[in-house]
Amino acid sequence: MKRLVILGGGESGVGTAVLGQQKGYSVFVSDYGEIKQEYKDVLLKNKIEFEFGKHSKKRILKADLVMKSPGITDAAPLVVDLRERAVPVISEIEFASRYTDARILGVTGSNGKTTTTMWLYHILKKAGLNIGMAGNIGDSFAMQVATKNYDHYVLELSSFQLDGIVDFAPHIAIITNISPDHLDRYEYKYENYIASKFLITKNQTENDFLIYDADDVEIQKWLKSHTVKAQLIPFSLTEELELGASIKDKKIQTILNKEIITMDISKLAVKGKHNTKNAMASSLAAQMMKARKQVIKESLEDFEGAEHRLEKVLKINGVEYINDSKATNVNATFYALECMETPTVWIVGGVDKGNDYLDLMPLVREKVKAIICLGVENSKIIHTFDGVVDMLIETTDVNEAVKLAYRLASKGEAVLLSPACASFDLFESYEDRGRQFKNAVRHL
């Protein structure tokens, strides 16, 4: 019996454990930290061996195959030791894809991938397809392969998940955009991060498709200097296209196989230029999957959006409170500030991933009346924006940040949590940060 070792006892790890056991592996889960009780319960119920608070190195090195959590870097000493011994180390996405014949639609990018994944799933579900949603969102892909019987999956794929693929090949791949992010994981080399994103195309064939942002400079540069076997389907806000999606007469126009669908931008469920692009990518993929025109149009209008992404929380005394905790990089915050139509109190900060905040300067000068730094280390933000806004305050408490914003914002203005940083200095995750922000707003 082959030995499958899983490093990390979270969502992807436990899902892989259940699927691995189902497929005849001897499974052992090892987590250097704590394992949540809900995951322990699943492992105990399935009689899967596990440990936490340590890694039993001798036992792990005897593995025939290792699946590592996306949060564990390739530079981790244990991963280095495994690879030196020629033990394959793969991702959950790679492992689970080996055990399903479902058609896979994969979505990656620096920003917009959650919204695009959810929007596409919403359209295809409404179109009547037997489809699951997984990857970097929702229930584990591996767990769904083990316990469900979907004909199709739409997967949100981070660069970390793509780093661990070998044969994984989505029929339809979407790259929403590329901007600097997670550079701390890629030796602070932007080109390494870009190459990681394009791994989504690695095993595609001439019968597959790549939907991509034709306005994105880095995507265009990469495509000009590399060969992609998949058929290229672009979308653009600036250029009218004969194939793909573009803007004509203030409407989205998608053209595939001579079939044309038009959609009034003003009717889109979520606003902003970035969401127009997310709508383009989603509708192109849905067209490829033979969703009816009317279903696509209706779904573009009634989609509710992703939690923690420009999520309107409450309006208090005429001030709109907006939760954009999912904005963990500068480009995501750029989109958020671009959408703001009133003077804004901006809550920013967290774990800096090699950010350059200067790209935000024109928007901050135009739209931001005060900045509240919510983080342990804020010197870079302060150095960039000191003197640019009238008020710049630091705090390490989300409740205090919200109370400060309440005092600073006037009727007709907005309070925006859009951190441009990771959350791990003060919170468990960006979801935890967003929920604490919403809770603090509701208790004003």
N, C-alpha and C positions, 0 to 999 in steps of 0.2 A: 504494500500500500504506500503510495507516494505521500510525502510529508509536506503539508502546506503550512507555512508560518505566516501569521498576520501581525504586522507591526502597527499598533494603534487600535484601541478598542472603542472607537466611535462609530458613527453611522456607516461609513464605508467598510470599516473593518469587520463589524458584526454581520453586516449583510454578506460580505465575502465569506465569512466563516460558515454561515448557514448554507450558502450555495456550494462551497467547497465540500462540506460534509455530505450534502445531497449527491454530489458527483463522485463520491468515493475516496476522497482524501482523508488522511489522518490530520486533523486540524489542531493548531495550537495558536492562541492569541496572546500577544505580549504587549503590554503598555507600560512605558516608563513612568507615566503619571497615574492618575486615578481613572477608573472606569465608572461612568454614571450607573446608578442602580438599574435604570431601565434597560441598559445594555447587558449588565450582569444577569438580569432576569432572563433575557433571551438566550444567553450562553448557557446558563444553568438548565433551562427548560430543554435545550437541545443537547445537553450533556457534552458540551464542547469545553475542552481544557483551556484555562486562561490564567494569566498572572497579571498583576499590576504593581506599580511602585518599583519595578526593576525590569531588566532584560536578562534572562538566563542565556548568556552568550553561547555556551557550549551547545545547548539544545537548539538554539536558533541557527547556528552555523551548520547543523546537520540537515537543514531543510532541502527539499528538492525544488521548491518554488516559494518565493516570498512576495506577498502583497504588502506594500507599505502605504500608510496614510499619506494623503497629499501634504499634510503639515510637516512631514519629516523630510529634511533636505537630502539631496544626493551626497552631500559632503559629510553627513553624519558618520562617525567612525564605524558603527555597526554595518551600515549600508556599504561603505568602502570595503570592509572585511568580507562581506558576502560576495561582492562583485570580484574581488581578488581570487575568491575560491570558485568563480564561474557559476555561482548560484543565481539564476534569473530573478531579478527584482522588478515587479510590474505594478501597474495601477489597478484599482478596482474596475475601472472602465475597460481595460484590456482583458482582465479575467472574466468579467461578466459577459462581454461581447462574444466570447468563445462558446457560450452555452445558450445562445438565442439565435433564431433565424429571422427575428423581427427586422424590419427596415428601420434604419437609424438615421435621424436627422440631428446633426451636431452643431451647437452654437458656441462660438468663442469670440473673444474680443476683450479690450481693456474696459469698455463701458457698454452698457446696453444689453449685455447678454442675458441677464435675468429677465428683463422686460420682454426681449425678443422671444426667449424660450417660452415664457408664460403666454405671450400673445399668440404665438404659433400653436401652442397646445390648445389654447382657448378656441381658435378657429377650427382646428382639426377635430377636436372633441365635438364641437357644434356641428361639424360636417358629418358626424356619425362614425368616425374611424375608431377602432379599438386601439387606443393609444395610451401609453404611459409617459410620465414626465419625471426625469431623474437627473443624476449627475451632481452638479454643485447646488442642487435645489431639491427639496422634498425628500421622499424616502429613497434609500439607497438603490442604485441601479441593480446591484447584485441581488439584493433582497427581493426586488420586484421580479427579476428573472427566475428566482427560486420559487416564488409563491404566486405569481400572476401568469397570465397567458396572453400578453399583448401582441398585436400584429405589427405595431410601430412604437418607436420611442423617440421623443425629442429630449436631447440631453444638453444641459448647460455644462460647458467644459472649461475649467480654468487651465492656465498654463501648467500648473503643478500636476493636474490629472493627465494632461497630454504628454508630459515628460516621461510617463511610465507606460507608453503604448509601444506595441511591437507590430501587431497585425491589424489593429482596430481600423476600420474604414467606414465612415458614414456615407450613405448614399447621397445625402445632401449636406454639405457643410456651409456654415455661415460665419464669416468674420465681420463683426459689426464695425470695428475700428481698431487702431493700435496707437497707444500713447504710453509714455514711460510709466511703469508700475512694477512693483515687486523687484526692483533692480537689486535689492539686497540679496535676493536669491539667485541672481544671475551675474555675480562678480561685478556688479554695477556696470555691466556692458549691455547697452540697449539692443545691440544686434543679437545677443543671446536670447533675450526675451522675445524679440520678433521671430526668431527661428523656432522658438518653442510654440508660439501661436500657430505657425504654419505647419506644425506636425499634424494638424487636423487633416491636411491634404496628403500626407505621406503615402498612404496606401490606396488612395482613390484611383479609379480607372477611368477610361474614356466614357464609360456608361454612368459616371457619377457627376455631381454638380458642385461648383463652388460659387456661392452668392457672396459678394463683397462690396465694400464701400469704395466706389471709383473716385471719390473726392479725397480719400486718405492717401497722403503722400507716401507714407512708409509701405502701405500695401502695394501701391503702384510700383514703387522702387523694387520691392521684393519680386513681384510678378515679372518684371522686365528682366531680372537677372537669374531667375530660376524657372525650371520646367514644372508645370503642373499638368497632370494628365486629365483631370476633371474638366468638364465644360464650364467655361467662365460666364457667370451671369452678374453683371454689375448693377448697382443702384447709385443715383446721384441727385443732389439738390441743385447742381450748377450747370449740368450738361444734359441736353435732351438726347435720349438714347433710342436706338431702333430695336434694341433687345435689352430687357431688364426693366428697371423702374426709374422714373424721373418725374420732373414737374412740368406740366403744360397747362397754361391758363389757370394757375393757382390750384391745380388738382394733381394728385398723384396719378400717374399713368403707368401701369405695368403691362409689358408686352412679352408674351411667350407663345411660340408656335402660332403666331399671327392672331392669337386671342388677346384682346385688349380689355383691361379693367380700369375704370377711372373712379377716383374717390376724392370728394371735397375735403381738403386739409382741415377746414374749420370744423368738420364733423368728427374728427379723430377723438377717441375717448381720452387720450392723454396728450398734452400740448408740448410744444418746444420743437426746435429743429431736429434734435437728436431723436425724439420720439417719432417724428415724421420718417426718419431713416429706419427706425425699428419697425414701423408699420410697413415700409417698403420691403424690408427683408422678410418679414413674416408673411406678407401677402404673396410674394414671389414663391416662397417655399410651399405655401398652401396651394397655389395654382399648379405647381408641379405635382402635388399630391392629389390633383383632380377635385379639389373642393369647389363647389359651385360659386359662381360670381356673387350671388345674393348673400350666401352664407359669409363669404369673405367680407363684403361690405358691412353687413350687420355686426360682425365680430370686431371689425375695426372701430365701430361706434360704441359698442357696449362693454368692451374690455375694462376691467376695474383697476388695472395697474398693479405694480409690485409693492408690497409693504416695504417701508423704509426708503422708497425712491420717490422724492418729491411728493410725499404723502401729506395731504392736508389734515391736520389734527383737530384744531378748533379755531374759531374766531372769537377773541375776547376783547371787549371794548373797542371793536373795530380793527383789531390787530390779528392778522392771519399767522398761525404757528404752523411751520412746515418741517416735517421730519424727512431729512435726506441722509440718514445715517449710513446708507449703503455707499455714499460717495467717499470711497477710501483712497482716492487719488485726485490729483489736481485737475485732470481732464473732466472727471465726473462733476467736480465742484464748478468748473467753468460752465458746463451745461446748466447747472442749477442756477447760478448767478445770471446767466444769459436769459433765463425764463422769468426772472423777477421783474415786475412792472411797477413796484412801489419802493420807496426808501426802505432799506433792510438792515436789521441787526443780525449780524452773521456770527454764528457759533462755530468755531473751527479748532482743530488740533487733535493730537493723539500721537501715535507712533509714526514718525516721519520715515518714509521708505526711499529717501533720496529725492525728495520733492524740490522742484523749482517753482516757487510761488509767483515769480515775475509775470508769468503768462496771465495771471488773474488781475494784474494791476489796472488795466483799463476798465474792467468791469467793477472793481472795487471803488475806483475813483468815481465812477458814474452812479453806482447803485447802493453802496454800503455806507451807512451813517455811523455805525459803531461795530467794533469787533470784540467778541468775548472768546478768549483762548481757553479751551477746555482740554487741558492736557498736563502731563508732568513736566515736559520740556518744551517750552514755547519760544525759545530765543530766536529761532530762524524766522518764525512768523512775525515776531515783534520787530526784528531787524528789517524785514521787508516792508512792513506796513506802518511802522512808527512815523507819525506826522502826516500820513495819508488820510486818516480818518480822525474825527474829533475826539473819539473815545476808544481806548484800547485797554481791556481789563483781563486779568488772569484769574482762573479758578480751577480747582481740581474736583469740584462737586457739581453734578448735573443739576441738582435742585437749586443751588445758588446761581448757576448760569441762567436758568430759566427765570428766576426772580429778578436778576439783574436786567435781563432782556425785557421783562415786563415793565420795569421802571424806565428803560431807555426808549422803548417803542411808543409811538403816538398813533392815534386813530388814523386809519388809512395806510398804515405801514405793515411791515412783515418781520417775523422772527424766523430765521432759517438756520436749522442745524444741518450743515454740510461740511463735514470735518476735513476732507481732503487727506485724511490720514487713517491708518489702521487704529483699532480700538483697544489694543491689549494692555495699554498702560493703566487704564482705569476700569475697563469692562471685560466681560468674558468674550464678547463678539460684537460685531456691528449691530446685530439684532438686539442684543442686550442693551447696547447704548441707545438704540432707537426706542425701545420699550420704556426705558427709564426716562428718556426725554418726554415721551408722550404722557407717562404717568405724572411727571412733574408739572406739565402743562395743565393736566386735568385737575391738579390740586392747587392751582393758583387761586 
